[in-house]
């Protein structure tokens, strides 16, 4: 039985608007990328994702996962009775359009099972593993608006993740752009100017998108995580009493 292609979108699914919103990080800017690998993954809860591995002309490597469905395998959410494409699905669908395809469905249909080099989180190293490779993306060149972001690391407290006072910094692709004109897929379709790129550079160029916010220690959180907030590692502290 042929699997239904949920990525051949009907006209009743709305795309959201594109908005600006060794280890080293790229500066926030528009960077050219060559896609070295692109493949499908499945999250623990059943959501489908696309992993894009890419590198700049200078050899800087970047990898990012875009979850393009919910746990039910749907690439959209429903609001006010209308189907709206998930934000990451918009990004990947527009990448397909920028590379000359009708939509991501064409790319997805051409996927093949083959060996890929992936990062294994359990062993913390790269391994060779058979994946559903999106061969239509592999080797293609595209531009991308990439931001240098800083935010709080999260930790599991009880059954939910909460921010800590430890920071993490990373690069994130916000939007893929045409490699020659820096226009978005929508701007190309409408023959419009590269407004998104201009707005992005005006806000982010060479800046850190700093979202880090100091948090206060919470005794209840510590207790929920199994840590006794009144415990001490140094028994000599009792001498102070």
DRENDO-1510 file (C-alpha; in Angstrom, 1 decimal, always signed):
<recs>
REC; n; res; u; v; w
REC; 1; UNK; +0.0; +0.0; +0.0 .
REC; 2; UNK; +1.4; +3.4; -1.0 .
REC; 3; UNK; +1.8; +5.8; +2.0 .
REC; 4; UNK; -0.3; +8.9; +1.7 .
REC; 5; UNK; +1.9; +12.0; +1.2 .
REC; 6; UNK; +0.7; +14.5; +3.8 .
REC; 7; UNK; +3.2; +17.0; +2.4 .
REC; 8; UNK; +1.3; +17.6; -0.9 .
REC; 9; UNK; -0.6; +20.5; +0.6 .
REC; 10; UNK; -4.1; +21.5; -0.2 .
REC; 11; UNK; -5.0; +25.1; -0.7 .
REC; 12; UNK; -7.0; +25.1; +2.6 .
REC; 13; UNK; -3.8; +24.9; +4.7 .
REC; 14; UNK; -2.5; +28.4; +5.4 .
REC; 15; UNK; +1.2; +29.3; +5.6 .
REC; 16; UNK; +2.2; +31.7; +8.3 .
REC; 17; UNK; +4.0; +35.0; +7.5 .
REC; 18; UNK; +7.8; +35.1; +7.5 .
REC; 19; UNK; +8.8; +37.5; +10.3 .
REC; 20; UNK; +12.1; +38.7; +11.7 .
REC; 21; UNK; +11.8; +37.7; +15.0 .
REC; 22; UNK; +36.4; +23.0; +17.1 .
REC; 23; UNK; +33.3; +24.9; +18.4 .
REC; 24; UNK; +32.5; +28.3; +17.1 .
REC; 25; UNK; +29.4; +30.2; +16.3 .
REC; 26; UNK; +28.5; +32.1; +13.2 .
REC; 27; UNK; +27.7; +35.8; +13.7 .
REC; 28; UNK; +24.1; +36.7; +13.1 .
REC; 29; UNK; +24.0; +37.4; +9.4 .
REC; 30; UNK; +22.9; +36.0; +6.0 .
REC; 31; UNK; +25.1; +33.0; +5.2 .
REC; 32; UNK; +25.4; +30.8; +2.1 .
REC; 33; UNK; +25.0; +27.1; +2.9 .
REC; 34; UNK; +25.6; +23.9; +1.0 .
REC; 35; UNK; +23.4; +21.1; +2.3 .
REC; 36; UNK; +25.6; +18.1; +2.9 .
REC; 37; UNK; +22.9; +15.9; +4.3 .
REC; 38; UNK; +19.1; +16.0; +4.8 .
REC; 39; UNK; +17.1; +13.2; +6.3 .
REC; 40; UNK; +14.0; +12.3; +8.2 .
REC; 41; UNK; +13.8; +11.4; +11.9 .
REC; 42; UNK; +11.1; +10.4; +14.3 .
REC; 43; UNK; +10.9; +11.9; +17.8 .
REC; 44; UNK; +10.0; +9.8; +20.8 .
REC; 45; UNK; +6.4; +11.0; +20.8 .
REC; 46; UNK; +6.0; +10.3; +17.1 .
REC; 47; UNK; +6.6; +13.7; +15.5 .
REC; 48; UNK; +8.4; +13.7; +12.1 .
REC; 49; UNK; +11.5; +15.9; +11.7 .
REC; 50; UNK; +13.9; +16.9; +9.0 .
REC; 51; UNK; +17.6; +17.2; +9.9 .
REC; 52; UNK; +19.5; +19.6; +7.7 .
REC; 53; UNK; +23.3; +19.3; +7.9 .
REC; 54; UNK; +25.1; +22.1; +6.0 .
REC; 55; UNK; +28.3; +24.0; +5.7 .
REC; 56; UNK; +29.4; +27.5; +4.7 .
REC; 57; UNK; +32.0; +28.3; +2.0 .
REC; 58; UNK; +34.5; +28.7; +4.8 .
REC; 59; UNK; +33.8; +25.2; +6.1 .
REC; 60; UNK; +31.7; +26.1; +9.2 .
REC; 61; UNK; +29.3; +23.2; +9.8 .
REC; 62; UNK; +25.7; +23.7; +11.0 .
REC; 63; UNK; +23.1; +21.1; +11.9 .
REC; 64; UNK; +19.5; +21.9; +12.7 .
REC; 65; UNK; +16.3; +19.7; +13.2 .
REC; 66; UNK; +13.0; +21.0; +12.0 .
REC; 67; UNK; +10.0; +19.2; +13.4 .
REC; 68; UNK; +7.4; +19.3; +10.6 .
REC; 69; UNK; +4.5; +17.3; +12.1 .
REC; 70; UNK; +2.8; +16.8; +15.4 .
REC; 71; UNK; +2.8; +13.5; +17.2 .
REC; 72; UNK; -0.1; +12.4; +15.1 .
REC; 73; UNK; +1.8; +13.0; +11.9 .
REC; 74; UNK; -0.1; +16.1; +10.8 .
REC; 75; UNK; +2.0; +19.0; +9.4 .
REC; 76; UNK; -0.6; +21.6; +10.5 .
REC; 77; UNK; -2.5; +22.9; +13.5 .
REC; 78; UNK; -6.1; +24.0; +13.6 .
REC; 79; UNK; -7.1; +27.5; +14.7 .
REC; 80; UNK; -10.5; +29.1; +14.2 .
REC; 81; UNK; -11.5; +26.1; +12.1 .
REC; 82; UNK; -8.6; +26.6; +9.7 .
REC; 83; UNK; -5.6; +24.4; +9.1 .
REC; 84; UNK; -2.3; +26.3; +9.5 .
REC; 85; UNK; +1.1; +24.9; +8.5 .
REC; 86; UNK; +3.4; +24.3; +11.5 .
REC; 87; UNK; +6.1; +27.0; +11.6 .
REC; 88; UNK; +9.0; +24.5; +10.9 .
REC; 89; UNK; +6.9; +23.0; +8.1 .
REC; 90; UNK; +6.7; +26.4; +6.5 .
REC; 91; UNK; +10.5; +26.7; +6.7 .
REC; 92; UNK; +11.1; +23.3; +5.1 .
REC; 93; UNK; +8.3; +23.8; +2.5 .
REC; 94; UNK; +9.8; +27.1; +1.5 .
REC; 95; UNK; +13.2; +25.5; +1.2 .
REC; 96; UNK; +11.8; +23.1; -1.3 .
REC; 97; UNK; +10.3; +25.9; -3.3 .
REC; 98; UNK; +13.5; +27.9; -3.3 .
REC; 99; UNK; +15.3; +24.8; -4.8 .
REC; 100; UNK; +12.8; +24.5; -7.6 .
REC; 101; UNK; +10.2; +22.0; -6.3 .
REC; 102; UNK; +6.4; +22.5; -6.1 .
REC; 103; UNK; +6.5; +21.7; -2.4 .
REC; 104; UNK; +8.1; +19.5; +0.1 .
REC; 105; UNK; +5.9; +16.6; -1.0 .
REC; 106; UNK; +8.1; +16.2; -4.1 .
REC; 107; UNK; +11.2; +16.0; -2.0 .
REC; 108; UNK; +9.7; +13.6; +0.5 .
REC; 109; UNK; +8.4; +11.2; -2.3 .
REC; 110; UNK; +12.0; +10.9; -3.6 .
REC; 111; UNK; +13.5; +9.9; -0.2 .
REC; 112; UNK; +15.6; +6.8; -0.2 .
REC; 113; UNK; +17.0; +4.6; +2.6 .
REC; 114; UNK; +20.8; +4.9; +2.7 .
REC; 115; UNK; +23.6; +5.2; +5.1 .
REC; 116; UNK; +24.1; +8.6; +6.7 .
REC; 117; UNK; +26.5; +10.1; +9.2 .
REC; 118; UNK; +24.5; +11.2; +12.2 .
REC; 119; UNK; +25.2; +12.4; +15.7 .
REC; 120; UNK; +24.2; +9.8; +18.3 .
REC; 121; UNK; +23.1; +11.5; +21.5 .
REC; 122; UNK; +23.6; +8.4; +23.6 .
REC; 123; UNK; +27.2; +7.7; +22.7 .
REC; 124; UNK; +27.9; +11.4; +22.0 .
REC; 125; UNK; +29.7; +10.7; +18.8 .
REC; 126; UNK; +29.0; +10.5; +15.1 .
REC; 127; UNK; +27.9; +7.1; +13.8 .
REC; 128; UNK; +26.9; +5.6; +10.4 .
REC; 129; UNK; +23.2; +4.7; +10.3 .
REC; 130; UNK; +20.6; +4.0; +7.7 .
REC; 131; UNK; +18.2; +6.9; +7.4 .
REC; 132; UNK; +15.5; +8.1; +5.0 .
REC; 133; UNK; +17.7; +10.5; +3.0 .
REC; 134; UNK; +16.1; +13.5; +1.3 .
REC; 135; UNK; +18.4; +13.2; -1.7 .
REC; 136; UNK; +16.7; +16.1; -3.6 .
REC; 137; UNK; +18.1; +18.5; -0.9 .
REC; 138; UNK; +21.6; +17.0; -0.7 .
REC; 139; UNK; +24.3; +19.0; -2.4 .
REC; 140; UNK; +22.1; +22.1; -3.0 .
REC; 141; UNK; +23.2; +25.6; -2.2 .
REC; 142; UNK; +20.9; +28.1; -0.5 .
REC; 143; UNK; +21.2; +31.2; +1.7 .
REC; 144; UNK; +19.9; +31.4; +5.2 .
REC; 145; UNK; +19.2; +34.1; +7.8 .
REC; 146; UNK; +21.1; +32.7; +10.8 .
REC; 147; UNK; +20.9; +34.2; +14.2 .
REC; 148; UNK; +23.4; +33.8; +17.2 .
REC; 149; UNK; +21.1; +33.2; +20.1 .
REC; 150; UNK; +21.7; +33.0; +23.9 .
REC; 151; UNK; +19.2; +31.6; +26.3 .
REC; 152; UNK; +18.8; +29.7; +29.6 .
REC; 153; UNK; +19.5; +26.0; +29.7 .
REC; 154; UNK; +16.6; +24.0; +31.1 .
REC; 155; UNK; +16.6; +21.2; +33.6 .
REC; 156; UNK; +14.0; +18.6; +34.4 .
REC; 157; UNK; +12.3; +19.3; +37.7 .
REC; 158; UNK; +9.7; +16.8; +38.6 .
REC; 159; UNK; +7.8; +16.3; +35.3 .
REC; 160; UNK; +8.6; +19.6; +33.6 .
REC; 161; UNK; +11.6; +21.5; +32.3 .
REC; 162; UNK; +12.4; +24.8; +34.0 .
REC; 163; UNK; +15.1; +27.4; +33.2 .
REC; 164; UNK; +18.4; +27.5; +35.1 .
REC; 165; UNK; +21.1; +30.1; +35.5 .
REC; 166; UNK; +23.3; +28.3; +33.1 .
REC; 167; UNK; +23.4; +29.8; +29.6 .
REC; 168; UNK; +23.6; +28.2; +26.2 .
REC; 169; UNK; +24.5; +29.8; +22.9 .
REC; 170; UNK; +23.8; +28.4; +19.5 .
REC; 171; UNK; +23.0; +29.3; +15.9 .
REC; 172; UNK; +19.5; +29.0; +14.5 .
REC; 173; UNK; +18.3; +29.2; +10.9 .
REC; 174; UNK; +15.2; +31.5; +10.9 .
REC; 175; UNK; +14.5; +31.5; +7.2 .
REC; 176; UNK; +16.0; +30.0; +4.0 .
REC; 177; UNK; +16.6; +32.6; +1.2 .
REC; 178; UNK; +17.3; +32.5; -2.5 .
REC; 179; UNK; +21.1; +32.2; -2.9 .
REC; 180; UNK; +21.3; +35.0; -5.5 .
REC; 181; UNK; +18.8; +37.6; -4.4 .
REC; 182; UNK; +18.4; +36.9; -0.6 .
REC; 183; UNK; +14.6; +36.9; -1.2 .
REC; 184; UNK; +12.2; +34.5; +0.6 .
REC; 185; UNK; +10.2; +32.0; -1.3 .
REC; 186; UNK; +7.1; +34.3; -0.9 .
REC; 187; UNK; +9.0; +37.3; -2.2 .
REC; 188; UNK; +10.2; +35.4; -5.2 .
REC; 189; UNK; +6.7; +34.2; -6.0 .
REC; 190; UNK; +5.4; +37.7; -5.7 .
REC; 191; UNK; +8.4; +39.3; -7.5 .
REC; 192; UNK; +8.8; +41.5; -4.4 .
REC; 193; UNK; +12.0; +43.1; -3.0 .
REC; 194; UNK; +14.1; +41.4; -0.4 .
REC; 195; UNK; +12.4; +43.1; +2.6 .
REC; 196; UNK; +12.8; +40.2; +5.0 .
REC; 197; UNK; +16.6; +40.1; +4.5 .
REC; 198; UNK; +16.8; +43.9; +5.0 .
REC; 199; UNK; +14.7; +43.8; +8.2 .
REC; 200; UNK; +16.7; +40.8; +9.5 .
REC; 201; UNK; +20.0; +42.6; +9.0 .
REC; 202; UNK; +18.7; +45.8; +10.5 .
REC; 203; UNK; +17.8; +43.9; +13.7 .
REC; 204; UNK; +20.3; +41.2; +14.1 .
REC; 205; UNK; +23.5; +41.8; +11.9 .
REC; 206; UNK; +26.5; +40.8; +14.1 .
REC; 207; UNK; +24.3; +41.0; +17.2 .
REC; 208; UNK; +23.6; +38.3; +19.8 .
REC; 209; UNK; +19.8; +37.6; +20.3 .
REC; 210; UNK; +20.1; +37.6; +24.1 .
REC; 211; UNK; +17.1; +35.9; +25.7 .
REC; 212; UNK; +18.9; +34.9; +28.9 .
REC; 213; UNK; +17.1; +35.9; +32.1 .
REC; 214; UNK; +18.5; +35.2; +35.6 .
REC; 215; UNK; +16.3; +33.0; +37.7 .
REC; 216; UNK; +16.0; +32.7; +41.4 .
REC; 217; UNK; +16.7; +29.4; +43.2 .
REC; 218; UNK; +13.5; +27.7; +44.1 .
REC; 219; UNK; +13.5; +25.4; +47.2 .
REC; 220; UNK; +10.3; +23.7; +46.0 .
REC; 221; UNK; +12.0; +23.0; +42.6 .
REC; 222; UNK; +15.1; +21.6; +44.4 .
REC; 223; UNK; +13.0; +19.3; +46.5 .
REC; 224; UNK; +11.0; +18.1; +43.5 .
REC; 225; UNK; +14.3; +17.2; +41.8 .
REC; 226; UNK; +15.3; +15.1; +44.8 .
REC; 227; UNK; +17.7; +17.6; +46.3 .
REC; 228; UNK; +17.4; +18.5; +49.9 .
REC; 229; UNK; +17.5; +22.4; +50.0 .
REC; 230; UNK; +18.8; +22.3; +53.6 .
REC; 231; UNK; +21.5; +19.7; +53.0 .
REC; 232; UNK; +25.2; +20.7; +52.9 .
REC; 233; UNK; +28.2; +19.1; +51.4 .
REC; 234; UNK; +30.4; +20.4; +54.2 .
REC; 235; UNK; +29.7; +19.0; +57.7 .
REC; 236; UNK; +32.0; +21.7; +59.2 .
REC; 237; UNK; +29.2; +24.3; +58.4 .
REC; 238; UNK; +27.5; +23.0; +61.6 .
REC; 239; UNK; +30.2; +24.7; +63.6 .
REC; 240; UNK; +28.7; +28.0; +62.6 .
REC; 241; UNK; +25.5; +27.2; +64.6 .
</recs>
